[in-house]
Amino acid sequence: MTFIEQLSRHWQNGTQVCLGLDPYPERFPARFADDPDRILHFNQAIIDATADLVCCFKPQFAHFAAEAAEAQLQATIAYIKEKHPEVPVILDAKRGDIGSTASMYAREAFEHYQADAVTVNPYMGSDTVMPFADHADKGVILLCRTSNPSAAEFQNLLLEGEPLYIHVARRAQQHWNRHGNICLVVGATAPEEMARIRAVAPDLPFLVPGIGAQGGDLEGTVRNGATSPGRGLMINSSRSILYASQGEDFAEAARQETLRLKTAINDLA
């Protein structure tokens, strides 16, 4: 089953929640303090508590690498594959390089880490994107209009009368999506831009960061980003779910926060 097919199955089952796995060990409950594999074991508890409520998990590569925990990243993905194989995994690595190196990054994501999808920075052009997109069963999620405060500095610059992010979205829809596996990152902090992107990329799923800690617009996201009711979106939340509690009830608190977001999205659909 392809990444897009897995996503579609979860949309049919009523969830567009993407749970970001962004480990901050200093925010873990006290029980993990002396555990050398604390990131893995924390993740396992969160995954088991939320797997039936999400459409995908999204481990953020830098959060693992900064802790020299790449092995725990690999083990986290392997755990999802073993215990919850129906839930696809996005490796949020934001890779982007020349063609030969991009091919190696694709192997890293899809073979070494066994991810179902990977985030990619397309601003070096087609030879950055296609080594990933040629893995037809995998998802390739391209940065388009991101959620960070300074995103507009370059992404909103006008080129031939249109913002640069529109050119990225149009090329993704019309040229790079030959295998039907391209998605776009479109931040919830830019709902008006999201509507413009959806107009030129009507078929592409959106990975939507910015809900929760970044204060994104959930209503605007669902209104402007969905391809049809209950479909087309992977609405990411990370810290507000992972660290809903730092007590012994952390996993149950994460579940309740995931359920709250799932319900809120569905109420808007």
Backbone as numpy.savetxt, mean C-alpha at the origin, in Angstrom:
# Nx Ny Nz CAx CAy CAz Cx Cy Cz
-3.32 -17.13 -8.66 -4.16 -15.94 -8.66 -3.29 -14.68 -8.66
-3.61 -13.72 -9.51 -2.82 -12.50 -9.59 -3.13 -11.58 -8.42
-2.28 -10.57 -8.26 -2.50 -9.57 -7.22 -3.85 -8.88 -7.40
-4.18 -8.48 -8.61 -5.43 -7.79 -8.87 -6.62 -8.70 -8.60
-6.51 -9.97 -8.94 -7.59 -10.92 -8.64 -7.78 -11.09 -7.14
-6.67 -11.15 -6.39 -6.78 -11.23 -4.93 -7.48 -9.99 -4.38
-7.08 -8.82 -4.85 -7.72 -7.58 -4.40 -9.22 -7.61 -4.69
-9.57 -8.00 -5.90 -10.97 -8.01 -6.31 -11.80 -8.91 -5.41
-11.24 -10.01 -5.01 -11.97 -10.93 -4.13 -12.26 -10.27 -2.79
-11.28 -9.52 -2.26 -11.51 -8.83 -0.98 -12.49 -7.69 -1.13
-12.46 -6.98 -2.25 -13.46 -5.93 -2.48 -14.85 -6.53 -2.51
-15.00 -7.68 -3.16 -16.30 -8.35 -3.20 -16.77 -8.73 -1.80
-15.80 -9.01 -0.92 -16.12 -9.40 0.45 -16.26 -8.20 1.38
-16.16 -6.99 0.83 -16.51 -5.81 1.61 -15.41 -5.11 2.36
-14.16 -5.24 1.90 -13.11 -4.48 2.56 -12.17 -3.84 1.56
-11.84 -2.57 1.83 -10.84 -1.83 1.07 -9.75 -1.30 2.00
-9.60 -1.94 3.16 -8.59 -1.51 4.14 -7.26 -2.16 3.84
-6.23 -1.34 3.69 -4.84 -1.81 3.60 -4.17 -1.50 4.93
-3.62 -2.50 5.57 -2.96 -2.29 6.86 -1.45 -2.19 6.65
-0.91 -1.02 6.92 0.53 -0.81 6.81 1.26 -1.32 8.03
2.29 -2.11 7.80 3.12 -2.64 8.89 4.38 -1.79 8.98
4.32 -0.77 9.83 5.42 0.19 10.01 5.93 0.06 11.43
6.87 -0.85 11.69 7.27 -1.10 13.07 8.08 0.05 13.68
7.61 0.49 14.84 8.37 1.37 15.73 8.55 0.60 17.04
9.66 -0.11 17.21 9.79 -0.96 18.40 9.62 -0.22 19.71
9.96 1.06 19.74 9.81 1.81 20.99 8.34 2.01 21.37
7.44 1.75 20.46 6.01 1.88 20.74 5.33 0.54 20.99
6.11 -0.54 20.97 5.56 -1.87 21.23 5.21 -2.01 22.71
4.27 -2.89 23.05 4.01 -3.19 24.45 5.25 -3.72 25.17
5.26 -3.56 26.47 6.44 -3.89 27.27 6.86 -5.35 27.13
5.93 -6.23 26.84 6.27 -7.66 26.76 7.32 -7.98 25.70
7.49 -7.07 24.70 8.43 -7.31 23.61 9.82 -6.72 23.86
10.02 -6.09 24.99 11.24 -5.30 25.21 12.51 -6.11 25.05
12.53 -7.33 25.53 13.76 -8.14 25.50 13.73 -9.23 24.44
12.81 -9.12 23.52 12.64 -10.14 22.48 13.47 -9.75 21.25
14.49 -10.53 20.88 15.30 -10.16 19.71 14.52 -10.20 18.40
13.42 -10.94 18.37 12.55 -11.00 17.19 11.24 -10.26 17.43
11.34 -9.16 18.17 10.12 -8.46 18.60 9.31 -7.93 17.43
9.96 -7.50 16.35 9.21 -6.98 15.20 8.36 -8.08 14.59
8.96 -9.23 14.37 8.21 -10.36 13.81 7.06 -10.76 14.72
7.31 -10.89 16.00 6.28 -11.39 16.90 5.16 -10.36 17.09
5.51 -9.08 17.12 4.48 -8.04 17.15 3.63 -8.11 15.89
4.30 -8.20 14.73 3.57 -8.27 13.46 2.64 -9.48 13.42
3.11 -10.61 13.88 2.28 -11.81 13.83 0.99 -11.63 14.62
1.09 -11.01 15.79 -0.11 -10.78 16.59 -1.08 -9.83 15.89
-0.56 -8.77 15.28 -1.39 -7.82 14.55 -2.04 -8.48 13.33
-1.25 -9.24 12.60 -1.75 -9.92 11.40 -2.88 -10.87 11.75
-2.69 -11.69 12.75 -3.72 -12.65 13.14 -5.00 -11.95 13.59
-4.86 -10.78 14.21 -6.03 -10.07 14.72 -6.82 -9.35 13.64
-6.20 -9.11 12.48 -6.83 -8.24 11.48 -7.01 -8.87 10.10
-6.47 -10.04 9.87 -6.40 -10.59 8.50 -7.75 -10.72 7.83
-8.80 -10.98 8.60 -10.13 -11.15 7.99 -10.81 -9.82 7.69
-10.18 -8.70 8.04 -10.78 -7.39 7.87 -10.10 -6.55 6.79
-9.01 -7.02 6.23 -8.20 -6.19 5.32 -8.19 -6.77 3.92
-7.85 -5.90 2.94 -7.67 -6.38 1.57 -6.22 -6.63 1.24
-5.30 -6.11 2.07 -3.87 -6.36 1.87 -3.10 -5.87 3.09
-1.90 -6.40 3.23 -0.93 -5.91 4.20 0.19 -5.20 3.44
0.78 -4.16 4.07 1.80 -3.37 3.39 2.98 -3.10 4.33
3.92 -4.04 4.44 5.12 -3.76 5.22 5.97 -2.69 4.55
6.44 -1.73 5.35 7.25 -0.63 4.86 8.73 -0.97 5.03
9.43 -1.09 3.91 10.79 -1.64 3.91 11.72 -0.88 4.84
11.70 0.44 4.80 12.68 1.23 5.56 12.56 1.00 7.06
11.33 0.75 7.54 11.14 0.54 8.97 11.84 -0.73 9.45
11.93 -1.70 8.58 12.65 -2.94 8.91 14.15 -2.75 8.72
14.55 -2.15 7.61 15.96 -2.00 7.31 16.67 -1.14 8.35
15.98 -0.10 8.86 16.59 0.77 9.85 16.91 0.04 11.14
16.19 -1.04 11.39 16.43 -1.87 12.58 17.29 -3.09 12.26
17.88 -3.13 11.06 18.62 -4.31 10.60 17.76 -5.56 10.73
16.49 -5.42 10.38 15.50 -6.48 10.58 14.95 -7.00 9.25
15.80 -7.01 8.21 15.33 -7.52 6.92 14.90 -8.98 7.01
15.57 -9.76 7.86 15.18 -11.16 8.03 13.80 -11.26 8.66
13.47 -10.34 9.55 12.13 -10.33 10.15 11.07 -9.85 9.16
11.46 -9.00 8.22 10.55 -8.64 7.13 10.24 -9.87 6.28
11.28 -10.59 5.90 11.08 -11.79 5.10 10.22 -12.80 5.86
10.47 -12.93 7.16 9.70 -13.88 7.98 8.26 -13.41 8.15
8.04 -12.10 8.23 6.68 -11.56 8.34 5.86 -11.91 7.10
6.45 -11.71 5.92 5.74 -12.03 4.69 5.50 -13.53 4.59
6.51 -14.32 4.96 6.35 -15.78 4.94 5.22 -16.21 5.87
5.09 -15.54 7.02 4.02 -15.87 7.96 2.65 -15.59 7.34
2.51 -14.44 6.68 1.25 -14.13 6.02 0.93 -15.20 4.97
1.94 -15.57 4.18 1.74 -16.57 3.13 1.31 -17.92 3.70
1.83 -18.26 4.87 1.49 -19.55 5.48 0.13 -19.52 6.16
-0.12 -18.47 6.96 -1.32 -18.45 7.81 -2.52 -17.78 7.16
-2.26 -16.82 6.26 -3.35 -16.05 5.66 -3.06 -15.86 4.17
-2.93 -16.94 3.41 -2.48 -16.84 2.03 -3.43 -16.09 1.11
-4.66 -15.88 1.56 -5.63 -15.17 0.73 -5.39 -13.66 0.73
-4.56 -13.16 1.66 -4.34 -11.72 1.79 -3.03 -11.35 1.07
-3.09 -10.52 0.03 -1.86 -10.17 -0.68 -0.99 -9.21 0.13
0.30 -9.20 -0.21 1.29 -8.40 0.50 1.92 -7.41 -0.48
1.89 -6.13 -0.11 2.58 -5.08 -0.86 3.87 -4.75 -0.13
4.99 -4.88 -0.82 6.26 -4.42 -0.26 6.40 -2.94 -0.59
6.30 -2.11 0.43 6.37 -0.66 0.22 7.84 -0.24 0.27
8.49 -0.32 -0.90 9.92 -0.05 -0.99 10.24 1.15 -1.88
9.26 1.60 -2.66 9.40 2.77 -3.53 10.68 2.70 -4.36
10.86 1.58 -5.02 12.05 1.38 -5.85 11.95 2.19 -7.13
13.08 2.52 -7.72 13.11 3.24 -8.98 14.54 3.44 -9.43
14.91 2.84 -10.57 16.28 2.94 -11.05 16.30 2.56 -12.52
17.48 2.63 -13.14 17.61 2.28 -14.55 17.25 0.82 -14.76
16.99 0.47 -16.01 16.41 -0.82 -16.34 17.09 -2.03 -15.74
18.41 -2.11 -15.87 19.11 -3.31 -15.37 19.00 -3.42 -13.86
19.09 -2.29 -13.16 18.97 -2.31 -11.71 17.52 -2.53 -11.30
16.59 -1.94 -12.04 15.17 -2.16 -11.75 14.83 -3.64 -11.82
15.44 -4.35 -12.74 15.20 -5.80 -12.85 15.63 -6.51 -11.58
16.74 -6.06 -10.98 17.21 -6.67 -9.74 16.28 -6.32 -8.58
15.78 -5.08 -8.55 14.83 -4.71 -7.51 13.54 -5.52 -7.64
13.12 -5.80 -8.86 11.94 -6.63 -9.06 12.17 -8.03 -8.52
13.34 -8.59 -8.78 13.65 -9.91 -8.23 13.68 -9.87 -6.71
14.23 -8.80 -6.14 14.26 -8.66 -4.69 12.84 -8.72 -4.12
11.94 -7.93 -4.70 10.58 -7.85 -4.17 9.82 -9.15 -4.36
9.87 -9.69 -5.58 8.97 -10.78 -5.95 9.56 -12.16 -5.68
10.87 -12.30 -5.71 11.50 -13.60 -5.49 12.06 -13.72 -4.07
12.88 -12.74 -3.68 13.50 -12.83 -2.35 12.46 -12.66 -1.24
11.67 -11.59 -1.32 10.69 -11.33 -0.27 9.35 -11.97 -0.53
9.09 -12.44 -1.74 7.84 -13.11 -2.09 6.62 -12.19 -1.95
6.82 -10.90 -2.22 5.71 -9.96 -2.19 4.81 -10.16 -3.40
3.56 -9.78 -3.26 2.60 -9.84 -4.36 2.57 -8.54 -5.16
3.08 -7.47 -4.57 3.12 -6.18 -5.24 4.23 -5.35 -4.61
4.63 -4.29 -5.31 5.69 -3.43 -4.81 5.40 -2.00 -5.24
5.76 -1.04 -4.41 5.63 0.36 -4.79 6.88 0.78 -5.56
6.67 1.60 -6.60 7.73 1.98 -7.53 7.63 3.48 -7.81
8.77 4.15 -7.86 8.83 5.56 -8.25 9.03 5.63 -9.76
8.03 6.13 -10.52 8.11 6.09 -11.99 8.78 7.30 -12.62
9.31 8.21 -11.81 9.74 9.49 -12.36 11.06 9.42 -13.12
11.65 8.23 -13.26 12.77 8.04 -14.18 12.30 7.50 -15.53
11.00 7.23 -15.66 10.46 6.85 -16.96 10.19 5.37 -17.12
9.89 5.00 -18.37 9.41 3.65 -18.68 10.39 2.56 -18.32
11.68 2.80 -18.51 12.63 1.71 -18.24 12.80 1.45 -16.75
12.25 2.33 -15.91 12.16 2.04 -14.48 10.95 1.18 -14.17
9.85 1.39 -14.91 8.58 0.76 -14.59 8.47 -0.66 -15.16
8.87 -0.83 -16.43 8.54 -2.07 -17.12 9.22 -3.32 -16.56
10.44 -3.26 -16.00 10.98 -4.48 -15.41 10.12 -5.03 -14.27
9.37 -4.16 -13.61 8.41 -4.62 -12.60 7.11 -5.07 -13.26
6.60 -4.25 -14.19 5.29 -4.52 -14.79 5.29 -5.78 -15.64
6.46 -6.20 -16.13 6.54 -7.42 -16.93 6.31 -8.69 -16.11
6.29 -8.57 -14.78 5.85 -9.67 -13.92 4.32 -9.60 -13.88
3.70 -10.25 -14.85 2.28 -10.02 -15.13 1.35 -10.37 -13.97
1.76 -11.30 -13.12 0.88 -11.70 -12.01 1.06 -10.84 -10.77
2.03 -9.94 -10.80 2.34 -9.11 -9.64 1.77 -7.71 -9.81
1.54 -7.03 -8.70 1.08 -5.66 -8.74 2.24 -4.68 -8.73
2.11 -3.60 -9.50 3.12 -2.54 -9.56 2.40 -1.24 -9.23
2.75 -0.64 -8.11 1.99 0.49 -7.57 2.87 1.74 -7.68
2.51 2.61 -8.61 3.34 3.74 -8.99 3.00 4.99 -8.20
4.01 5.67 -7.69 3.79 6.96 -7.06 3.22 7.92 -8.10
2.11 8.53 -7.78 1.47 9.46 -8.71 1.31 10.82 -8.04
0.34 10.92 -7.12 0.17 12.16 -6.32 0.21 11.74 -4.86
1.34 11.94 -4.22 1.58 11.38 -2.89 0.96 12.25 -1.81
0.99 11.76 -0.57 0.26 12.40 0.53 1.11 13.34 1.37
2.41 13.40 1.13 3.29 14.20 1.98 3.08 15.69 1.75
3.41 16.54 2.72 3.11 17.97 2.62 3.75 18.66 1.42
4.94 18.25 1.01 5.63 18.93 -0.09 5.41 18.26 -1.44
4.44 17.36 -1.54 4.21 16.62 -2.79 3.99 17.54 -3.97
3.32 18.67 -3.74 2.95 19.55 -4.85 4.15 20.28 -5.45
5.27 20.32 -4.76 6.42 21.09 -5.24 6.82 20.68 -6.66
6.78 19.39 -6.93 7.11 18.90 -8.27 5.91 18.24 -8.95
5.13 17.46 -8.21 4.07 16.67 -8.82 2.97 17.53 -9.42
2.79 18.75 -8.90 1.76 19.64 -9.42 2.27 20.63 -10.46
3.55 20.56 -10.80 4.07 21.46 -11.83 3.37 21.22 -13.15
3.07 22.29 -13.87 2.36 22.17 -15.13 3.31 21.81 -16.27
2.89 20.85 -17.06 3.60 20.41 -18.25 2.57 20.32 -19.37
2.73 21.12 -20.39 1.75 21.19 -21.48 0.34 21.46 -20.93
0.28 22.31 -19.92 -1.00 22.73 -19.38 -1.63 21.82 -18.35
-0.97 20.71 -18.01 -1.52 19.77 -17.03 -0.47 19.46 -15.97
-0.91 19.16 -14.74 0.04 18.79 -13.70 0.82 17.53 -14.07
2.05 17.46 -13.59 2.89 16.31 -13.90 2.24 15.00 -13.46
1.53 15.01 -12.33 0.91 13.77 -11.86 -0.12 13.24 -12.85
-0.76 14.13 -13.60 -1.73 13.69 -14.61 -1.01 12.98 -15.77
0.14 13.47 -16.15 0.92 12.80 -17.19 1.32 11.39 -16.74
1.71 11.26 -15.47 2.06 9.93 -14.94 0.84 9.01 -14.99
-0.31 9.50 -14.52 -1.52 8.68 -14.50 -1.93 8.25 -15.90
-1.87 9.17 -16.85 -2.29 8.85 -18.22 -1.35 7.81 -18.84
-0.05 7.99 -18.63 0.89 7.02 -19.20 0.70 5.66 -18.54
0.45 5.65 -17.25 0.21 4.39 -16.55 -1.00 3.67 -17.14
-2.09 4.40 -17.35 -3.33 3.82 -17.88 -3.16 3.37 -19.33
-2.52 4.18 -20.15 -2.54 3.94 -21.59 -1.34 3.17 -22.12
-0.21 3.18 -21.41 1.01 2.59 -21.96 1.61 1.49 -21.08
1.60 1.67 -19.79 2.30 0.73 -18.91 1.43 -0.42 -18.42
0.14 -0.34 -18.61 -0.78 -1.32 -18.01 -1.10 -2.47 -18.96
-0.15 -2.86 -19.76 -0.41 -3.88 -20.78 -0.80 -5.23 -20.18
-0.37 -5.50 -18.92 -0.74 -6.76 -18.26 -1.87 -6.57 -17.25
-2.42 -5.36 -17.17 -3.51 -5.12 -16.23 -3.10 -5.19 -14.78
-1.85 -4.83 -14.47 -1.34 -4.98 -13.11 -0.80 -3.69 -12.51
-1.09 -2.54 -13.14 -0.61 -1.26 -12.64 -1.64 -0.64 -11.70
-1.13 -0.08 -10.60 -1.93 0.69 -9.65 -1.21 2.03 -9.41
-1.90 2.95 -8.76 -1.33 4.26 -8.48 -1.42 4.58 -6.99
-0.39 5.26 -6.48 -0.44 5.85 -5.15 -1.04 7.25 -5.28
-2.17 7.47 -4.63 -2.85 8.76 -4.65 -3.26 9.08 -3.22
-2.71 10.14 -2.66 -2.91 10.43 -1.26 -4.29 10.95 -0.91
-4.77 10.55 0.27 -6.06 11.02 0.77 -6.01 12.49 1.17
-4.82 13.06 1.24 -4.69 14.48 1.56 -4.92 15.37 0.34
-5.17 14.77 -0.84 -5.37 15.53 -2.07 -6.62 15.03 -2.80
-7.81 15.18 -2.21 -9.01 14.60 -2.83 -9.37 15.22 -4.17
-9.12 16.51 -4.37 -9.42 17.12 -5.66 -8.52 16.57 -6.75
-7.23 16.41 -6.44 -6.31 15.81 -7.40 -6.70 14.37 -7.69
-7.20 13.67 -6.67 -7.65 12.29 -6.87 -8.76 12.22 -7.91
-9.70 13.15 -7.87 -10.79 13.15 -8.85 -10.25 13.34 -10.26
-9.24 14.19 -10.41 -8.65 14.42 -11.73 -7.92 13.17 -12.22
-7.24 12.50 -11.31 -6.51 11.29 -11.67 -7.48 10.19 -12.06
-8.58 10.05 -11.31 -9.54 9.00 -11.64 -10.14 9.23 -13.03
-10.27 10.49 -13.43 -10.84 10.78 -14.75 -9.95 10.29 -15.88
-8.62 10.32 -15.69 -7.72 9.88 -16.76 -7.24 8.45 -16.56
-7.48 7.88 -15.38 -7.08 6.49 -15.10 -8.28 5.76 -14.50
-9.32 5.53 -15.28 -10.57 4.99 -14.74 -10.47 3.54 -14.26
-9.46 2.82 -14.73 -9.40 1.39 -14.44 -8.39 1.01 -13.36
-7.54 1.93 -12.94 -6.41 1.55 -12.10 -6.77 1.61 -10.61
-6.47 0.57 -9.87 -6.65 0.64 -8.41 -5.74 1.71 -7.81
-6.23 2.34 -6.74 -5.46 3.35 -6.03 -5.07 2.82 -4.66
-3.79 2.92 -4.35 -3.31 2.76 -2.97 -3.33 4.15 -2.35
-4.08 4.30 -1.27 -4.36 5.62 -0.71 -3.74 5.75 0.68
-2.58 6.40 0.79 -2.03 6.73 2.11 -2.64 8.04 2.61
-2.41 8.33 3.88 -2.79 9.62 4.41 -3.99 9.62 5.33
-4.69 8.48 5.44 -5.79 8.37 6.39 -5.21 8.08 7.77
-5.79 8.69 8.80 -5.30 8.44 10.15 -4.36 9.53 10.59
-3.10 9.19 10.84 -2.16 10.13 11.43 -1.93 11.36 10.56
-2.07 11.21 9.21 -1.83 12.34 8.31 -3.09 13.19 8.07
-4.22 12.76 8.59 -5.42 13.59 8.53 -6.07 13.67 7.17
-5.97 12.63 6.36 -6.56 12.64 5.03 -8.08 12.62 5.05
-8.67 12.90 3.89 -10.11 13.04 3.71 -10.70 11.70 3.28
-11.30 10.97 4.21 -11.86 9.66 3.89 -13.07 9.78 2.98
-13.96 10.70 3.27 -15.15 10.87 2.44 -14.76 11.25 1.01
-13.85 12.21 0.87 -13.40 12.61 -0.46 -12.69 11.49 -1.19
-11.97 10.66 -0.46 -11.29 9.52 -1.07 -12.29 8.55 -1.68
-13.30 8.17 -0.92 -14.29 7.21 -1.41 -15.09 7.81 -2.56
-15.45 9.08 -2.42 -16.25 9.74 -3.46 -15.47 9.89 -4.77
-14.21 10.26 -4.67 -13.43 10.61 -5.86 -12.56 9.48 -6.40
-12.31 8.46 -5.57 -11.36 7.44 -5.98 -11.94 6.09 -6.35
-13.11 5.76 -5.85 -13.67 4.43 -6.11 -14.01 4.27 -7.59
-13.77 3.08 -8.12 -14.16 2.79 -9.50 -15.64 2.45 -9.58
-16.19 1.90 -8.52 -17.61 1.62 -8.34 -17.77 1.38 -6.84
-18.99 1.34 -6.32 -19.14 1.17 -4.87 -18.40 -0.06 -4.34
-17.53 0.20 -3.35 -16.80 -0.87 -2.71 -15.63 -1.43 -3.47
-15.20 -0.73 -4.53 -14.12 -1.27 -5.36 -13.14 -0.17 -5.75
-11.92 -0.61 -6.04 -10.94 0.28 -6.64 -9.93 0.89 -5.71
-10.09 0.69 -4.39 -9.24 1.38 -3.43 -8.56 0.41 -2.46
-7.35 0.78 -2.07 -6.64 0.17 -0.95 -6.33 1.33 -0.01
-7.19 1.55 0.97 -7.08 2.71 1.85 -6.21 2.32 3.03
-5.02 2.90 3.07 -4.02 2.47 4.03 -4.15 3.21 5.36
-3.98 2.45 6.42 -3.78 3.02 7.74 -2.70 2.20 8.42
-1.81 2.87 9.12 -0.69 2.17 9.75 -0.67 2.46 11.25
-0.13 3.61 11.62 0.12 3.89 13.03 -1.16 3.92 13.87
-2.25 4.46 13.32 -3.46 4.56 14.13 -4.04 3.19 14.46
-3.71 2.19 13.66 -4.14 0.81 13.95 -3.10 0.09 14.79
-1.85 0.12 14.35 -0.80 -0.65 15.03 -0.64 -0.25 16.48
-0.79 1.05 16.75 -0.50 1.54 18.09 -1.75 2.11 18.75
-2.89 1.49 18.43 -4.14 1.88 19.08 -4.06 1.67 20.58
-3.24 0.73 21.00 -2.96 0.51 22.42 -1.54 0.01 22.57
-0.89 0.42 23.62 0.43 -0.12 23.95 0.37 -1.07 25.14
-0.83 -1.46 25.50 -1.02 -2.40 26.59 -1.13 -3.82 26.08
-1.51 -4.71 26.98 -1.63 -6.11 26.61 -2.80 -6.37 25.67
-3.66 -5.39 25.51 -4.79 -5.53 24.59 -4.47 -4.97 23.21
-3.17 -4.81 22.88 -2.78 -4.13 21.64 -3.36 -4.79 20.40
-3.41 -6.11 20.34 -3.91 -6.79 19.15 -5.41 -6.60 19.01
-6.15 -6.72 20.10 -7.59 -6.50 20.05 -7.91 -5.04 19.73
-7.12 -4.12 20.26 -7.33 -2.70 19.94 -7.08 -2.44 18.46
-6.06 -3.09 17.90 -5.79 -2.96 16.47 -6.95 -3.51 15.65
-7.51 -4.62 16.09 -8.66 -5.19 15.38 -9.84 -4.22 15.40
-10.12 -3.65 16.55 -11.26 -2.75 16.65 -11.07 -1.50 15.81
-9.84 -1.00 15.74 -9.57 0.18 14.92 -9.68 -0.16 13.43
-9.24 -1.36 13.05 -9.40 -1.81 11.66 -10.86 -1.95 11.30
-11.63 -2.54 12.19 -13.07 -2.70 11.96 -13.75 -1.34 11.86
-13.34 -0.39 12.69 -13.92 0.96 12.64 -13.67 1.59 11.27
-12.42 1.47 10.75 -12.12 2.04 9.44 -12.88 1.32 8.34
-12.92 0.01 8.39 -13.65 -0.77 7.39 -15.12 -0.34 7.34
-15.72 -0.19 8.50 -17.13 0.20 8.57 -17.33 1.61 8.04
-16.41 2.51 8.38 -16.53 3.89 7.92 -16.43 3.98 6.40
-15.53 3.20 5.82 -15.41 3.18 4.35 -16.69 2.65 3.72
-17.19 1.54 4.25 -18.39 0.94 3.67 -19.62 1.81 3.83
-19.68 2.56 4.90 -20.82 3.48 5.10 -20.82 4.60 4.06
-19.63 4.92 3.50 -19.52 5.98 2.51 -19.70 5.47 1.08
-19.57 4.15 0.90 -19.60 3.58 -0.45 -20.98 3.68 -1.08
